[in-house]
Structure formats: C-alpha cells, structure tokens
C-alpha cells in the first residue's frame, strides 16, 4: 500500500467493526472445534476386535481429539488477538486525536 511513487502510504484505514466481527467469528469457530474434540471419534473401534487394529483406532481417536483441542486453543487465541487489535486501533485513533486537540489548544 504505497503511493504512485513508491513512497509511504498516505493513510491506513482499518475497519475495526469488521476486524472485531472477524474475531468474534473466529472465537465461534474455536467453540465449534472444542465441542468436536469431545466427541468420540472412531466409535466403532471396539468392533475391530481385541487386537492391534482396535488399539490403533483408539490411539488415533485420542490423538485426533488432542489435535482438535490444540487447534481450538490456537483458534481462540487468534480470535482474541483480532478483537484486541481492533481495540488497539481504536485506542490509538482516540489518543492521536486527543493529542492533536491538545496541540491545537496550547498554541
């Protein structure tokens, strides 16, 4: 995002409402993934018999559930980060505007 001459951008516009909505949606995805991690995967593995195949299916199910829990944690962190970024942009906009107002009133 630079001007025609390759210089620094004139301004940066961030839609903080959209950023916050994306964060909220991401948090919703995290909840969905977390819920999925609690379901029994490979529920029919006991019908595989008592041998190595049944054991492997249970181990796969446990590992898959663990991976989903980790994914849910990472997704939750991303959602919180998006919402925090929206808040930080709004804070900076307000702070800069206040500083400009103060500069205008002190001179």
Backbone as JSON Lines, residues from 0, in Angstrom:
{"i":0,"aa":"X","n":[0.84,-1.16,0.0],"ca":[0.0,0.0,0.0],"c":[0.89,1.24,0.0]}
{"i":1,"aa":"X","n":[1.33,1.66,-1.15],"ca":[2.17,2.86,-1.25],"c":[1.6,3.77,-2.32]}
{"i":2,"aa":"X","n":[2.11,5.01,-2.34],"ca":[1.62,5.94,-3.35],"c":[2.23,5.59,-4.71]}
{"i":3,"aa":"X","n":[1.87,6.36,-5.73],"ca":[2.32,6.07,-7.1],"c":[3.83,6.1,-7.23]}
{"i":4,"aa":"X","n":[4.51,6.84,-6.4],"ca":[5.95,6.99,-6.49],"c":[6.7,5.97,-5.62]}
{"i":5,"aa":"X","n":[5.97,5.03,-5.04],"ca":[6.62,4.02,-4.21],"c":[6.91,4.5,-2.81]}
{"i":6,"aa":"X","n":[6.4,5.64,-2.42],"ca":[6.64,6.17,-1.09],"c":[5.71,5.56,-0.05]}
{"i":7,"aa":"X","n":[5.77,6.11,1.13],"ca":[4.94,5.63,2.23],"c":[3.47,5.91,1.93]}
{"i":8,"aa":"X","n":[2.59,5.09,2.44],"ca":[1.16,5.31,2.2],"c":[0.7,6.6,2.86]}
{"i":9,"aa":"X","n":[-0.27,7.24,2.24],"ca":[-0.79,8.49,2.78],"c":[-1.59,8.24,4.05]}
{"i":10,"aa":"X","n":[-2.3,7.13,4.11],"ca":[-3.08,6.8,5.3],"c":[-3.41,5.31,5.31]}
{"i":11,"aa":"X","n":[-3.8,4.86,6.45],"ca":[-4.19,3.47,6.61],"c":[-5.59,3.45,7.2]}
{"i":12,"aa":"X","n":[-6.49,2.78,6.53],"ca":[-7.86,2.67,7.02],"c":[-8.09,1.24,7.49]}
{"i":13,"aa":"X","n":[-8.55,1.11,8.72],"ca":[-8.86,-0.19,9.28],"c":[-10.31,-0.17,9.74]}
{"i":14,"aa":"X","n":[-11.1,-1.09,9.24],"ca":[-12.49,-1.21,9.66],"c":[-12.5,-2.04,10.94]}
{"i":15,"aa":"X","n":[-12.49,-1.35,12.09],"ca":[-12.4,-2.06,13.36],"c":[-13.65,-2.86,13.67]}
{"i":16,"aa":"X","n":[-14.8,-2.42,13.17],"ca":[-16.01,-3.22,13.36],"c":[-15.88,-4.56,12.65]}
{"i":17,"aa":"X","n":[-15.36,-4.52,11.43],"ca":[-15.17,-5.77,10.67],"c":[-14.1,-6.64,11.32]}
{"i":18,"aa":"X","n":[-13.06,-6.01,11.81],"ca":[-11.99,-6.75,12.49],"c":[-12.55,-7.44,13.74]}
{"i":19,"aa":"X","n":[-13.37,-6.73,14.49],"ca":[-13.99,-7.3,15.68],"c":[-14.95,-8.44,15.3]}
{"i":20,"aa":"X","n":[-15.73,-8.24,14.22],"ca":[-16.64,-9.31,13.76],"c":[-15.84,-10.56,13.38]}
{"i":21,"aa":"X","n":[-14.71,-10.36,12.71],"ca":[-13.87,-11.5,12.33],"c":[-13.35,-12.2,13.59]}
{"i":22,"aa":"X","n":[-12.97,-11.43,14.58],"ca":[-12.53,-12.01,15.85],"c":[-13.62,-12.82,16.52]}
{"i":23,"aa":"X","n":[-14.83,-12.26,16.55],"ca":[-15.96,-12.97,17.15],"c":[-16.28,-14.25,16.39]}
{"i":24,"aa":"X","n":[-16.23,-14.18,15.06],"ca":[-16.49,-15.38,14.25],"c":[-15.42,-16.44,14.5]}
{"i":25,"aa":"X","n":[-14.19,-16.0,14.64],"ca":[-13.09,-16.93,14.91],"c":[-13.26,-17.58,16.27]}
{"i":26,"aa":"X","n":[-13.72,-16.81,17.25],"ca":[-13.99,-17.39,18.57],"c":[-15.12,-18.41,18.49]}
{"i":27,"aa":"X","n":[-16.12,-18.14,17.66],"ca":[-17.19,-19.11,17.45],"c":[-16.66,-20.39,16.83]}
{"i":28,"aa":"X","n":[-15.74,-20.25,15.88],"ca":[-15.12,-21.43,15.28],"c":[-14.36,-22.23,16.33]}
{"i":29,"aa":"X","n":[-13.69,-21.52,17.22],"ca":[-12.95,-22.17,18.29],"c":[-13.88,-23.0,19.17]}
{"i":30,"aa":"X","n":[-15.03,-22.43,19.51],"ca":[-16.02,-23.17,20.31],"c":[-16.48,-24.43,19.59]}
{"i":31,"aa":"X","n":[-16.72,-24.3,18.29],"ca":[-17.16,-25.44,17.48],"c":[-16.1,-26.55,17.48]}
{"i":32,"aa":"X","n":[-14.85,-26.16,17.29],"ca":[-13.76,-27.13,17.26],"c":[-13.6,-27.79,18.63]}
{"i":33,"aa":"X","n":[-13.7,-26.99,19.68],"ca":[-13.59,-27.53,21.04],"c":[-14.69,-28.56,21.3]}
{"i":34,"aa":"X","n":[-15.91,-28.25,20.88],"ca":[-17.02,-29.2,21.04],"c":[-16.74,-30.49,20.27]}
{"i":35,"aa":"X","n":[-16.23,-30.35,19.06],"ca":[-15.92,-31.54,18.25],"c":[-14.85,-32.4,18.9]}
{"i":36,"aa":"X","n":[-13.95,-31.78,19.65],"ca":[-12.87,-32.55,20.27],"c":[-13.38,-33.48,21.37]}
{"i":37,"aa":"X","n":[-14.57,-33.21,21.89],"ca":[-15.12,-34.03,22.97],"c":[-15.94,-35.21,22.46]}
{"i":38,"aa":"X","n":[-16.23,-35.24,21.19],"ca":[-16.99,-36.36,20.63],"c":[-16.09,-37.58,20.49]}
{"i":39,"aa":"X","n":[-16.7,-38.73,20.56],"ca":[-15.94,-39.97,20.41],"c":[-15.68,-40.18,18.92]}
{"i":40,"aa":"X","n":[-14.42,-40.23,18.57],"ca":[-14.04,-40.49,17.19],"c":[-13.75,-41.99,17.06]}
{"i":41,"aa":"X","n":[-14.06,-42.54,15.95],"ca":[-13.84,-43.97,15.73],"c":[-14.64,-44.79,16.75]}
{"i":42,"aa":"X","n":[-15.9,-44.4,16.97],"ca":[-16.74,-45.03,17.99],"c":[-16.87,-46.54,17.78]}
{"i":43,"aa":"X","n":[-16.81,-46.99,16.57],"ca":[-16.96,-48.41,16.29],"c":[-15.67,-49.2,16.42]}
{"i":44,"aa":"X","n":[-14.61,-48.6,16.98],"ca":[-13.32,-49.28,17.02],"c":[-13.35,-50.55,17.86]}
{"i":45,"aa":"X","n":[-14.27,-50.65,18.81],"ca":[-14.33,-51.87,19.62],"c":[-14.77,-53.06,18.77]}
{"i":46,"aa":"X","n":[-15.47,-52.8,17.69],"ca":[-15.91,-53.89,16.81],"c":[-14.77,-54.41,15.93]}
{"i":47,"aa":"X","n":[-13.62,-53.75,16.0],"ca":[-12.47,-54.2,15.2],"c":[-11.81,-55.43,15.82]}
{"i":48,"aa":"X","n":[-12.23,-55.79,17.01],"ca":[-11.63,-56.93,17.7],"c":[-10.73,-56.45,18.81]}
{"i":49,"aa":"X","n":[-10.09,-57.37,19.45],"ca":[-9.28,-57.01,20.61],"c":[-7.8,-56.84,20.26]}
{"i":50,"aa":"X","n":[-7.5,-56.89,19.01],"ca":[-6.1,-56.87,18.59],"c":[-5.55,-55.48,18.36]}
{"i":51,"aa":"X","n":[-4.49,-55.46,17.6],"ca":[-3.75,-54.24,17.32],"c":[-4.58,-53.21,16.57]}
{"i":52,"aa":"X","n":[-5.5,-53.65,15.74],"ca":[-6.32,-52.71,14.97],"c":[-7.21,-51.88,15.88]}
{"i":53,"aa":"X","n":[-7.82,-52.52,16.85],"ca":[-8.67,-51.82,17.8],"c":[-7.85,-50.83,18.63]}
{"i":54,"aa":"X","n":[-6.68,-51.26,19.07],"ca":[-5.79,-50.39,19.84],"c":[-5.35,-49.2,19.01]}
{"i":55,"aa":"X","n":[-4.98,-49.44,17.77],"ca":[-4.55,-48.36,16.89],"c":[-5.68,-47.36,16.65]}
{"i":56,"aa":"X","n":[-6.9,-47.85,16.5],"ca":[-8.04,-46.96,16.28],"c":[-8.28,-46.09,17.51]}
{"i":57,"aa":"X","n":[-8.18,-46.67,18.7],"ca":[-8.36,-45.88,19.92],"c":[-7.25,-44.83,20.05]}
{"i":58,"aa":"X","n":[-6.03,-45.22,19.75],"ca":[-4.91,-44.28,19.83],"c":[-5.09,-43.14,18.83]}
{"i":59,"aa":"X","n":[-5.53,-43.49,17.63],"ca":[-5.79,-42.45,16.63],"c":[-6.87,-41.5,17.14]}
{"i":60,"aa":"X","n":[-7.93,-42.03,17.7],"ca":[-9.02,-41.21,18.21],"c":[-8.52,-40.27,19.3]}
{"i":61,"aa":"X","n":[-7.7,-40.78,20.22],"ca":[-7.16,-39.95,21.29],"c":[-6.27,-38.84,20.73]}
{"i":62,"aa":"X","n":[-5.44,-39.19,19.79],"ca":[-4.53,-38.19,19.2],"c":[-5.3,-37.15,18.38]}
{"i":63,"aa":"X","n":[-6.32,-37.61,17.68],"ca":[-7.14,-36.68,16.9],"c":[-7.87,-35.7,17.82]}
{"i":64,"aa":"X","n":[-8.42,-36.21,18.91],"ca":[-9.09,-35.34,19.89],"c":[-8.11,-34.32,20.47]}
{"i":65,"aa":"X","n":[-6.9,-34.79,20.78],"ca":[-5.87,-33.88,21.3],"c":[-5.54,-32.8,20.27]}
{"i":66,"aa":"X","n":[-5.39,-33.19,19.02],"ca":[-5.08,-32.22,17.96],"c":[-6.21,-31.19,17.82]}
{"i":67,"aa":"X","n":[-7.44,-31.65,17.93],"ca":[-8.57,-30.71,17.85],"c":[-8.56,-29.74,19.03]}
{"i":68,"aa":"X","n":[-8.24,-30.22,20.22],"ca":[-8.17,-29.32,21.39],"c":[-7.08,-28.26,21.19]}
{"i":69,"aa":"X","n":[-5.94,-28.68,20.65],"ca":[-4.86,-27.73,20.4],"c":[-5.27,-26.72,19.33]}
{"i":70,"aa":"X","n":[-5.94,-27.19,18.29],"ca":[-6.43,-26.3,17.24],"c":[-7.44,-25.31,17.81]}
{"i":71,"aa":"X","n":[-8.31,-25.78,18.7],"ca":[-9.3,-24.9,19.34],"c":[-8.6,-23.81,20.15]}
{"i":72,"aa":"X","n":[-7.54,-24.18,20.88],"ca":[-6.79,-23.19,21.65],"c":[-6.15,-22.15,20.74]}
{"i":73,"aa":"X","n":[-5.53,-22.59,19.67],"ca":[-4.89,-21.67,18.73],"c":[-5.92,-20.76,18.06]}
{"i":74,"aa":"X","n":[-7.07,-21.32,17.71],"ca":[-8.13,-20.54,17.07],"c":[-8.69,-19.52,18.05]}
{"i":75,"aa":"X","n":[-8.85,-19.92,19.3],"ca":[-9.32,-19.0,20.33],"c":[-8.34,-17.83,20.49]}
{"i":76,"aa":"X","n":[-7.06,-18.15,20.52],"ca":[-6.03,-17.11,20.64],"c":[-6.08,-16.15,19.45]}
{"i":77,"aa":"X","n":[-6.28,-16.68,18.26],"ca":[-6.38,-15.82,17.06],"c":[-7.59,-14.91,17.14]}
{"i":78,"aa":"X","n":[-8.72,-15.43,17.59],"ca":[-9.92,-14.61,17.72],"c":[-9.74,-13.49,18.73]}
{"i":79,"aa":"X","n":[-9.13,-13.83,19.86],"ca":[-8.88,-12.8,20.88],"c":[-7.9,-11.75,20.36]}
{"i":80,"aa":"X","n":[-6.92,-12.2,19.59],"ca":[-5.95,-11.28,19.02],"c":[-6.61,-10.31,18.04]}
{"i":81,"aa":"X","n":[-7.51,-10.82,17.2],"ca":[-8.22,-9.94,16.26],"c":[-9.04,-8.89,17.01]}
{"i":82,"aa":"X","n":[-9.75,-9.31,18.04],"ca":[-10.54,-8.35,18.81],"c":[-9.64,-7.35,19.53]}
{"i":83,"aa":"X","n":[-8.52,-7.83,20.06],"ca":[-7.59,-6.94,20.73],"c":[-6.96,-5.94,19.77]}
{"i":84,"aa":"X","n":[-6.7,-6.37,18.56],"ca":[-6.15,-5.47,17.55],"c":[-7.15,-4.38,17.2]}
{"i":85,"aa":"X","n":[-8.42,-4.73,17.08],"ca":[-9.46,-3.73,16.81],"c":[-9.48,-2.7,17.94]}
{"i":86,"aa":"X","n":[-9.41,-3.19,19.17],"ca":[-9.42,-2.28,20.32],"c":[-8.18,-1.39,20.32]}
{"i":87,"aa":"X","n":[-7.04,-1.94,19.97],"ca":[-5.8,-1.16,19.94],"c":[-5.86,-0.06,18.88]}
{"i":88,"aa":"X","n":[-6.39,-0.38,17.69],"ca":[-6.54,0.64,16.65],"c":[-7.46,1.77,17.13]}
{"i":89,"aa":"X","n":[-8.57,1.4,17.76],"ca":[-9.5,2.43,18.25],"c":[-8.85,3.29,19.33]}
{"i":90,"aa":"X","n":[-8.1,2.66,20.21],"ca":[-7.41,3.4,21.26],"c":[-6.41,4.38,20.66]}
{"i":91,"aa":"X","n":[-5.64,3.92,19.68],"ca":[-4.65,4.81,19.05],"c":[-5.33,5.95,18.31]}
{"i":92,"aa":"X","n":[-6.41,5.67,17.61],"ca":[-7.14,6.74,16.92],"c":[-7.59,7.81,17.91]}
{"i":93,"aa":"X","n":[-8.14,7.38,19.02],"ca":[-8.62,8.31,20.04],"c":[-7.46,9.08,20.67]}
{"i":94,"aa":"X","n":[-6.39,8.38,20.98],"ca":[-5.23,9.01,21.61],"c":[-4.6,10.05,20.7]}
{"i":95,"aa":"X","n":[-4.41,9.7,19.44],"ca":[-3.81,10.65,18.49],"c":[-4.72,11.86,18.3]}
{"i":96,"aa":"X","n":[-6.01,11.63,18.18],"ca":[-6.95,12.75,18.03],"c":[-6.9,13.66,19.25]}
{"i":97,"aa":"X","n":[-6.84,13.07,20.43],"ca":[-6.75,13.87,21.66],"c":[-5.46,14.68,21.7]}
{"i":98,"aa":"X","n":[-4.36,14.06,21.26],"ca":[-3.08,14.77,21.25],"c":[-3.11,15.95,20.27]}
{"i":99,"aa":"X","n":[-3.7,15.76,19.11],"ca":[-3.82,16.86,18.15],"c":[-4.7,17.97,18.72]}
{"i":100,"aa":"X","n":[-5.77,17.6,19.4],"ca":[-6.63,18.61,20.03],"c":[-5.85,19.41,21.06]}
{"i":101,"aa":"X","n":[-5.06,18.72,21.88],"ca":[-4.26,19.41,22.89],"c":[-3.24,20.34,22.25]}
{"i":102,"aa":"X","n":[-2.61,19.91,21.18],"ca":[-1.63,20.75,20.5],"c":[-2.3,22.0,19.94]}
{"i":103,"aa":"X","n":[-3.5,21.85,19.45],"ca":[-4.23,22.98,18.89],"c":[-4.66,23.97,19.95]}
{"i":104,"aa":"X","n":[-4.93,23.48,21.15],"ca":[-5.4,24.36,22.22],"c":[-4.27,25.0,23.0]}
{"i":105,"aa":"X","n":[-3.05,24.44,22.93],"ca":[-1.94,25.01,23.7],"c":[-1.21,26.1,22.94]}
{"i":106,"aa":"X","n":[-1.37,26.15,21.66],"ca":[-0.62,27.1,20.84],"c":[-1.31,28.37,20.75]}
